C-alpha cells in the first residue's frame, strides 16, 4: 500500500425502496476539509490519467459501475517511492480511497457499463495545482492493458 493512501469500507444500506450509499462524513477519521464534490463519468475501457495534485487530497468512491484505480508514488522521501498500487472499486467493492497530494493517479472504466466516480476533494479545482501526463507514454512503470490471468 502506498504511504498515506487510506482505503475504508463504506456502508450500503438497502431497503425495499432502493439504497443509500454512504461516502464521507465530517466526523470520519479521513475527513480533512471540504473543497468541492464532483462526479466523473467514465466509459468502459477508457483511461483517465495520469494526473497529480500538488495540494488537493482526493476522496474517491465509485457509486455506479466499476473502475481500476491505479496509484504511483514518486515522492522523494516516501517509504513507498517507486511503488504502483491497483485498487478495484465499484458496487462489489464499495470503499472510500483517500489519496494524498503528490501521488500520481488514474483510473480505467472496467466492465460493460459506464462508471460514476465521486470525488470529495479538500480544495476546489484549480488548474494551476494539477499536472497531467499521457496514460501510455510516460515513465510510470504501468501498462493499462487488460491482464488475462
C-alpha positions in Angstrom: 0.0 0.0 0.0 1.3 3.4 -0.9 2.3 5.6 2.0 -0.6 8.0 3.0 -3.3 6.2 1.0 -6.2 5.0 3.0 -8.9 2.6 2.0 -12.1 2.4 4.1 -15.1 0.1 3.5 -18.3 2.1 3.0 -21.8 1.2 4.0 -24.6 0.3 1.6 -28.0 0.5 3.3 -30.6 -1.3 1.1 -34.4 -1.4 1.7 -37.4 -2.1 -0.4 -37.3 1.5 -1.9 -33.7 1.3 -3.1 -30.5 2.0 -1.2 -28.2 4.6 0.4 -24.5 4.5 -0.4 -22.5 6.3 2.3 -19.4 8.2 1.3 -17.8 10.7 3.7 -18.9 12.5 6.9 -17.2 15.4 8.6 -16.5 13.2 11.7 -14.8 10.4 9.7 -11.1 9.9 10.5 -10.0 10.7 7.0 -12.0 13.9 6.6 -9.8 17.0 6.4 -11.9 19.8 4.9 -14.4 20.3 2.2 -13.3 21.9 -1.1 -15.9 20.5 -3.6 -17.6 17.4 -4.7 -17.9 16.3 -8.3 -18.7 13.2 -10.3 -16.6 11.8 -13.2 -18.3 9.6 -15.7 -16.0 7.1 -17.5 -16.9 4.8 -20.4 -15.8 1.2 -20.4 -12.2 0.7 -21.5 -11.3 4.4 -21.2 -8.3 5.5 -19.2 -8.4 8.8 -17.3 -4.9 9.6 -16.1 -2.3 10.2 -15.2 -2.7 13.2 -13.0 -1.2 14.5 -9.8 -2.4 17.2 -7.4 0.1 19.4 -5.6 -2.2 20.4 -2.7 -5.5 18.6 -3.1 -6.4 15.4 -1.2 -8.8 13.2 -3.2 -11.6 11.1 -1.7 -12.8 8.7 -4.3 -15.8 6.3 -4.2 -17.5 4.6 -7.2 -21.3 4.8 -7.0 -22.1 3.1 -10.3 -20.1 0.7 -12.5 -16.6 -0.4 -11.8 -13.1 1.0 -12.2 -9.5 0.1 -11.8 -7.8 2.9 -9.8 -4.0 2.9 -10.2 -1.7 4.9 -8.0 2.0 5.6 -8.4 4.3 7.1 -5.8 7.4 9.1 -7.0 7.6 11.3 -3.9 11.1 12.0 -2.7 11.5 10.7 0.9 8.4 8.4 0.7 8.9 4.9 2.0 6.9 3.6 -0.9 8.7 5.6 -3.7 8.5 3.7 -7.0 5.5 1.5 -6.0 2.4 1.1 -8.0 -0.9 0.2 -6.4 -4.1 -1.2 -8.1 -7.5 -0.9 -6.4 -10.7 -2.2 -7.9 -13.7 -0.2 -6.9 -17.4 -0.5 -7.6 -20.6 -1.8 -6.0 -19.0 -5.2 -5.3 -16.0 -3.4 -3.6 -17.6 -0.2 -2.3 -14.9 1.7 -0.5 -13.5 5.2 0.0 -10.0 5.7 -1.2 -8.2 8.8 0.2 -5.2 9.9 -1.9 -2.8 12.4 -0.5 -1.2 15.2 -2.6 1.7 14.3 -4.9 0.6 10.7 -5.6 0.0 10.1 -9.4 -3.3 8.5 -10.1 -5.6 7.5 -12.9 -8.4 5.1 -13.5 -9.9 2.9 -16.2 -13.5 2.0 -16.7 -14.0 -1.7 -16.5 -16.9 -4.0 -17.2 -19.6 -3.2 -19.8 -21.3 -0.1 -18.4 -20.2 3.5 -17.8 -19.0 4.2 -14.2 -19.5 7.2 -12.0 -16.7 8.2 -9.7 -17.5 10.6 -6.9 -14.6 12.8 -5.6 -15.0 14.9 -2.4 -11.8 16.9 -2.6 -10.2 19.1 0.1 -9.9 22.2 -2.1 -11.9 23.4 -5.2 -10.5 22.6 -8.6 -7.6 24.8 -9.5 -5.9 24.2 -12.9 -2.6 25.5 -11.6 -2.3 22.8 -8.9 -2.8 19.8 -11.2 -0.3 18.2 -13.6 -1.3 15.7 -16.3 0.6 13.1 -18.1 -0.3 10.8 -21.1 -1.5 7.5 -19.7 0.5 5.4 -22.2 3.7 7.4 -22.9 5.4 8.3 -19.7 8.0 7.0 -17.1 5.4 5.3 -14.8 6.1 1.5 -14.8 2.5 0.6 -15.6 0.6 -1.0 -18.5 -3.1 -0.2 -18.7 -3.9 -3.2 -21.0 -6.2 -6.0 -19.9 -4.3 -8.7 -18.0 -5.7 -12.1 -18.6 -4.5 -14.2 -15.7 
